[in-house]
Amino acid sequence: MIMPRTGDALLLPVNPWFIALSLAVALALNLVPVGRVAAMPDLLALALVFWNVHQPRRVGIGVAFALGLAMDVHEGALLGQHALAYTLLSYFAITIHRRLLWFGLWSQSLQLIPLFVAATAVSLLVRMAGGAPFPGWSLFAAPVIQALLWPLATWVLLAPQRRPPDPDENRPL
């Protein structure tokens, strides 16, 4: 199998507890009341896409659906609004995960902008179908901010896997 070009040493396996903790922290950060800021990035969507790209067998569409329902309940939104958006976002992130890892971080960010915009648009369409007014075009600044946060999220969420392995003279790697 051909490995993606990372320029770094091989990564250690990810701890499933770290995945759960990172998703819980992202959910908690989304739950922080910041008022009615339309351009607020969805950190849970960013964390979901990260783990869908890097660990698609551990974090899949079912996890995205459950976290979407949690966001719907928290925001008092139309039940299924975030669940649908996160499910579609996870599906397309898993679909492109092999291709995406071949690119650098900024190229990955550019390729993720359409996914984040589509998730925001789906959520907006469901909200408007439920009778909510259009919140304004500043809503579409959030996907761009999410894409700009992608390199930082990658650096933070891959940090535990970059630990130097225990030195062993009998092990070649």
Protein Blocks (a to p, Z undefined) as FASTA:
>chain_A
ZZddehpacdddddfklmmmmmmmmmmmmmpcgbjafklccfklmmmmmmmmmmmmlmcf
klmmmmmmmmmmmnopaehilmmmmmmmmmmmmmmmmmmmmpcfklmmmmmmmmmmmmmm
mmmmmmmmnopacebjklmmmmmmmmmmmmmmmmmmmmmmmpccdddfkbmZZ
